[in-house]
């Protein structure tokens, strides 16, 4: 059994599934009651209390624990356990030390590098009209949190419905997920269907406002090194350095246009395509790219009826480039009959 030490929990709690069958009826107090979580409004039902015996290393510990039906971990050791056994947590060394009346032991604790995923399961039957988006209720194994939702790979392969990566608010293990029906007929979502998984967000991107001057100098030198006249080269470099932020390619930049961009199309229904099949590893990389683009404001959430599939193409350095297949949109786009002028002639 894996236990989690939680300094934010007042009492030790254990999941009913983590107990052996023989312990299920050995409650000290079988009277059911409820307790509030750290968010202050989500409550969980306590089935009873028992004496919990845990062997940690070569030390035997005992603590009274509340038993609950569902828990994010098998066992949570709260402040009652931490105070009783004088627990010291060293996050830098990733060790925890526990002391009883006779000795103190030090153990390494596990650092969970993988995300814990909780399935999002539909609560009831839902009918989705043609060309409509419906928000359906789902059950999530988290009491209360803001989570990241990822659609099921299997569901995307066998169903025409479109689900997007999204952020969902979970309250008392319930949330709502939007599903779009691009077909001309009704679609039924059955009860108990797993439409995706949810995880607690761990990605972080730092918005750095500083400029990498070394990178700026290198990029400007590459642009001006072909100029043989030193005076002209210095004058051009001075002008370019006045806009040095444009030459810092270490972070994304947003182009601001006075006139919004528009694409003129033929009188045709909005084209939509199902997502391409991809491996779980590529889906994970695609998700990270999309989250970074969202964070920097380069893309935004949309419920447009236009839907084009995206895919990943490997770069030479082993990283991934996201590309979007706009073939259907291009086929109905009215071509621009006014080509761009020759840039050399324009500059002259």
C-alpha positions as CSV (number, residue, x, y, z in Angstrom):
1,X,0.0,0.0,0.0
2,X,1.2,3.5,-0.9
3,X,0.5,6.3,1.6
4,X,0.6,10.0,1.1
5,X,1.8,12.4,3.8
6,X,-0.5,15.5,3.7
7,X,0.3,18.4,6.0
8,X,-3.0,19.9,5.0
9,X,-5.1,17.1,6.4
10,X,-6.0,17.1,10.1
11,X,-6.8,13.4,10.4
12,X,-5.5,10.2,8.8
13,X,-7.9,8.7,6.2
14,X,-7.8,5.4,4.4
15,X,-9.8,4.2,1.4
16,X,-12.2,1.3,2.0
17,X,-10.7,-0.5,-1.1
18,X,-7.3,-0.4,0.5
19,X,-8.5,-2.4,3.6
20,X,-8.5,-6.2,3.7
21,X,-11.9,-7.8,3.7
22,X,-11.5,-8.8,7.4
23,X,-11.0,-5.2,8.4
24,X,-14.2,-3.9,6.9
25,X,-16.3,-4.8,9.9
26,X,-13.8,-3.9,12.6
27,X,-14.7,-0.3,12.9
28,X,-14.3,1.3,16.3
29,X,-17.2,3.7,15.5
30,X,-19.6,2.6,12.8
31,X,-21.6,5.8,13.0
32,X,-21.5,7.5,9.6
33,X,-20.6,11.2,9.5
34,X,-19.1,13.6,7.1
35,X,-16.1,15.8,6.9
36,X,-15.1,18.8,4.7
37,X,-12.2,18.9,2.4
38,X,-9.6,21.7,2.2
39,X,-11.8,23.7,-0.3
40,X,-14.3,24.3,2.5
41,X,-17.5,23.2,0.8
42,X,-16.9,19.7,-0.6
43,X,-17.9,17.0,1.9
44,X,-17.0,13.3,2.0
45,X,-18.9,10.5,3.9
46,X,-16.9,8.8,6.7
47,X,-18.0,5.2,7.0
48,X,-16.3,4.6,10.4
49,X,-13.1,4.7,12.4
50,X,-10.5,2.0,13.1
51,X,-7.1,1.4,14.5
52,X,-4.7,1.4,11.6
53,X,-1.4,-0.5,11.9
54,X,1.2,0.5,9.4
55,X,4.7,-0.9,9.1
56,X,7.1,1.7,7.7
57,X,10.6,0.4,7.1
58,X,11.3,-1.6,10.3
59,X,9.1,0.6,12.4
60,X,5.5,-0.4,13.4
61,X,3.1,2.6,13.7
62,X,-0.5,2.8,15.0
63,X,-3.0,5.6,14.4
64,X,-6.8,6.0,14.4
65,X,-8.0,6.5,10.8
66,X,-11.3,7.5,9.2
67,X,-12.5,5.1,6.5
68,X,-14.0,6.6,3.4
69,X,-15.4,5.0,0.2
70,X,-13.3,6.9,-2.4
71,X,-10.0,8.6,-2.0
72,X,-7.4,10.1,-4.4
73,X,-4.8,7.8,-2.7
74,X,-5.0,4.5,-0.8
75,X,-4.1,6.2,2.5
76,X,-3.5,9.8,3.6
77,X,-1.4,10.3,6.7
78,X,-2.5,13.6,8.3
79,X,-1.3,15.9,10.9
80,X,-2.3,13.5,13.7
81,X,0.2,11.0,12.4
82,X,2.9,13.7,11.6
83,X,2.7,15.1,15.2
84,X,2.6,11.7,16.9
85,X,5.7,10.3,15.1
86,X,7.5,13.7,14.7
87,X,7.7,13.4,11.0
88,X,10.3,15.5,9.2
89,X,10.1,16.0,5.5
90,X,13.2,17.1,3.5
91,X,11.9,18.0,0.1
92,X,15.4,18.8,-1.3
93,X,16.9,15.4,-0.3
94,X,13.5,13.7,-1.0
95,X,13.6,11.8,2.3
96,X,11.3,11.6,5.3
97,X,12.2,10.7,8.8
98,X,9.9,9.2,11.4
99,X,10.5,8.9,15.2
100,X,9.0,6.7,17.9
101,X,10.0,6.4,21.5
102,X,13.0,4.3,20.7
103,X,14.5,5.4,17.4
104,X,14.3,7.5,14.3
105,X,14.4,6.1,10.8
106,X,14.9,7.9,7.5
107,X,13.3,6.7,4.2
108,X,13.3,8.0,0.7
109,X,9.9,8.9,-0.6
110,X,8.6,8.3,-4.1
111,X,8.2,11.2,-6.5
112,X,5.3,10.4,-8.8
113,X,6.6,11.6,-12.3
114,X,3.4,10.3,-14.0
115,X,0.1,12.1,-13.9
116,X,-2.7,10.3,-12.1
117,X,-5.6,10.0,-14.6
118,X,-9.2,9.8,-13.5
119,X,-11.9,8.6,-16.0
120,X,-14.7,10.9,-16.9
121,X,-17.9,8.7,-17.1
122,X,-21.3,9.9,-18.3
123,X,-24.0,10.0,-15.6
124,X,-27.1,9.6,-17.8
125,X,-28.2,9.0,-21.4
126,X,-27.9,12.1,-23.5
127,X,-29.3,12.8,-27.0
128,X,-27.3,15.2,-29.1
129,X,-29.2,16.9,-32.0
130,X,-27.5,17.3,-35.4
131,X,-24.9,20.0,-35.8
132,X,-25.3,20.9,-32.1
133,X,-23.0,21.1,-29.1
134,X,-24.3,19.7,-25.8
135,X,-22.8,19.9,-22.4
136,X,-23.3,16.5,-20.7
137,X,-22.7,15.7,-17.0
138,X,-19.9,13.3,-16.1
139,X,-18.6,11.7,-12.9
140,X,-15.0,12.2,-12.0
141,X,-13.1,10.5,-9.2
142,X,-11.9,13.8,-7.8
143,X,-13.9,15.6,-5.1
144,X,-13.2,19.2,-6.1
145,X,-10.6,20.6,-8.5
146,X,-9.9,22.3,-11.8
147,X,-8.7,19.6,-14.1
148,X,-7.6,19.0,-17.7
149,X,-9.9,16.9,-19.8
150,X,-8.5,14.7,-22.6
151,X,-10.9,12.8,-25.0
152,X,-10.7,9.0,-25.2
153,X,-8.6,7.7,-28.1
154,X,-11.0,4.7,-28.6
155,X,-14.1,6.9,-28.6
156,X,-12.6,9.2,-31.2
157,X,-11.9,6.3,-33.5
158,X,-15.3,4.7,-33.3
159,X,-17.6,7.7,-32.9
160,X,-18.2,10.7,-35.1
161,X,-18.6,13.0,-32.1
162,X,-16.0,15.7,-31.6
163,X,-14.5,16.3,-28.1
164,X,-11.8,18.8,-27.4
165,X,-9.0,19.0,-24.8
166,X,-10.5,21.4,-22.2
167,X,-10.3,22.6,-18.6
168,X,-13.2,21.4,-16.5
169,X,-14.3,22.4,-13.0
170,X,-15.1,19.4,-10.8
171,X,-17.4,19.9,-7.8
172,X,-18.4,16.9,-5.6
173,X,-17.1,14.5,-8.2
174,X,-19.3,15.9,-11.0
175,X,-18.4,18.1,-14.0
176,X,-19.7,18.9,-17.5
177,X,-18.0,18.2,-20.9
178,X,-19.1,19.6,-24.2
179,X,-19.6,17.3,-27.2
180,X,-20.2,18.4,-30.8
181,X,-22.3,16.3,-33.2
182,X,-21.2,17.2,-36.8
183,X,-23.5,14.6,-38.4
184,X,-27.0,15.3,-39.8
185,X,-28.7,12.8,-37.4
186,X,-29.2,12.5,-33.7
187,X,-26.6,10.7,-31.6
188,X,-27.1,9.0,-28.3
189,X,-24.4,9.0,-25.6
190,X,-25.0,6.0,-23.3
191,X,-24.9,6.1,-19.5
192,X,-21.6,5.0,-18.0
193,X,-19.5,5.7,-21.1
194,X,-15.9,6.8,-20.4
195,X,-15.5,9.8,-22.8
196,X,-12.0,10.7,-21.6
197,X,-9.7,11.2,-18.7
198,X,-8.9,14.1,-16.4
199,X,-5.7,15.1,-14.7
200,X,-4.7,17.8,-12.3
201,X,-2.7,20.3,-14.4
202,X,1.1,20.3,-13.8
203,X,2.3,22.1,-16.9
204,X,3.8,25.5,-16.4
205,X,5.3,28.0,-18.9
206,X,7.2,31.0,-17.7
207,X,6.5,34.3,-19.4
208,X,9.9,35.9,-19.5
209,X,9.9,39.6,-20.3
210,X,13.7,39.8,-20.5
211,X,15.5,39.8,-23.8
212,X,18.3,37.4,-24.7
213,X,20.8,40.0,-25.9
214,X,23.4,37.4,-26.9
215,X,20.8,35.7,-29.2
216,X,19.7,39.0,-30.6
217,X,23.3,39.9,-31.4
218,X,23.9,36.6,-33.1
219,X,20.8,36.9,-35.2
220,X,21.5,40.5,-36.3
221,X,25.1,39.6,-37.1
222,X,23.9,36.8,-39.4
223,X,21.7,39.2,-41.2
224,X,24.3,41.9,-41.7
225,X,27.6,39.9,-42.2
226,X,27.3,40.0,-46.0
227,X,27.5,43.8,-46.0
228,X,31.1,44.7,-46.9
229,X,30.8,48.4,-46.2
230,X,31.4,48.7,-42.4
231,X,29.7,52.1,-42.2
232,X,26.5,50.8,-43.8
233,X,26.6,47.7,-41.7
234,X,26.9,49.7,-38.5
235,X,24.0,52.0,-39.5
236,X,21.8,49.0,-40.3
237,X,22.7,47.2,-37.1
238,X,21.8,50.3,-35.1
239,X,18.4,50.4,-36.8
240,X,17.8,46.7,-36.1
241,X,18.9,47.0,-32.5
242,X,16.1,49.6,-32.0
243,X,13.7,46.7,-32.5
244,X,15.8,44.0,-30.8
245,X,12.8,42.3,-29.3
246,X,11.9,41.0,-32.8
247,X,15.2,39.2,-33.0
248,X,14.8,37.3,-29.7
249,X,13.7,34.0,-31.1
250,X,13.9,32.2,-27.7
251,X,10.2,32.8,-27.0
252,X,7.0,33.2,-29.0
253,X,5.8,36.6,-30.2
254,X,2.3,37.7,-31.1
255,X,1.8,39.7,-34.3
256,X,-0.8,42.5,-33.9
257,X,-2.7,43.5,-37.0
258,X,-4.8,46.6,-37.4
259,X,-7.3,44.8,-39.7
260,X,-8.5,41.4,-38.7
261,X,-7.7,38.5,-41.0
262,X,-10.5,37.0,-43.0
263,X,-10.8,34.2,-45.5
264,X,-13.5,34.5,-48.2
265,X,-15.2,31.2,-49.0
266,X,-17.7,29.9,-51.5
267,X,-21.3,29.3,-50.4
268,X,-20.7,25.9,-48.9
269,X,-21.4,24.3,-45.5
270,X,-18.4,24.6,-43.1
271,X,-16.1,21.7,-43.7
272,X,-15.3,19.5,-40.7
273,X,-13.0,16.5,-40.4
274,X,-12.5,13.9,-37.8
275,X,-9.1,13.9,-35.9
276,X,-6.4,11.7,-37.4
277,X,-5.5,8.6,-35.4
278,X,-2.4,9.1,-33.4
279,X,-0.4,7.2,-30.8
280,X,-0.7,8.1,-27.1
281,X,2.8,9.5,-27.1
282,X,2.0,11.9,-30.0
283,X,-1.3,12.8,-28.4
284,X,0.7,13.8,-25.2
285,X,3.1,15.9,-27.3
286,X,0.2,17.5,-29.2
287,X,-1.5,18.4,-25.9
288,X,1.7,20.1,-24.6
289,X,2.1,22.2,-27.8
290,X,-1.6,23.3,-27.6
291,X,-1.3,24.2,-24.0
292,X,1.8,26.3,-24.6
293,X,0.1,28.1,-27.6
294,X,-3.0,28.8,-25.4
295,X,-0.8,30.1,-22.6
296,X,1.0,32.6,-24.8
297,X,-2.2,33.8,-26.4
298,X,-1.2,32.5,-29.9
299,X,-4.5,30.5,-30.2
300,X,-7.8,30.6,-28.4
301,X,-10.7,28.3,-27.6
302,X,-13.3,28.1,-30.3
303,X,-16.7,26.4,-30.9
304,X,-16.6,27.1,-34.7
305,X,-18.3,24.6,-37.0
306,X,-15.1,24.6,-39.0
307,X,-12.9,21.7,-37.9
308,X,-9.6,20.7,-39.4
309,X,-7.4,17.9,-38.2
310,X,-3.9,18.5,-36.8
311,X,-0.9,16.2,-36.8
312,X,2.7,16.2,-35.7
313,X,5.7,16.2,-38.0
314,X,9.2,15.3,-36.6
315,X,11.9,17.9,-36.8
316,X,15.6,17.2,-37.4
317,X,16.4,17.8,-33.8
318,X,13.9,15.2,-32.6
319,X,11.2,17.7,-31.5
320,X,7.7,18.0,-33.0
321,X,6.1,20.5,-35.3
322,X,2.3,20.8,-35.3
323,X,0.7,21.2,-38.7
324,X,-3.0,21.5,-39.6
325,X,-4.6,19.9,-42.7
326,X,-6.7,22.7,-44.3
327,X,-7.3,20.9,-47.6
328,X,-11.1,21.0,-47.3
329,X,-11.0,24.7,-46.4
330,X,-8.6,25.5,-49.3
331,X,-10.9,23.7,-51.8
332,X,-13.7,26.2,-51.0
333,X,-11.6,29.3,-50.5
334,X,-11.9,32.1,-53.1
335,X,-8.4,32.6,-54.4
336,X,-6.8,36.0,-54.2
337,X,-6.3,37.3,-57.8
338,X,-3.9,40.1,-56.7
339,X,-0.5,38.5,-56.1
340,X,2.0,40.1,-53.7
341,X,4.4,42.6,-55.3
342,X,8.0,41.8,-55.8
343,X,9.7,42.7,-52.5
344,X,13.0,43.8,-54.1
345,X,11.2,46.2,-56.4
346,X,9.1,47.5,-53.4
347,X,12.2,48.2,-51.3
348,X,13.9,50.0,-54.2
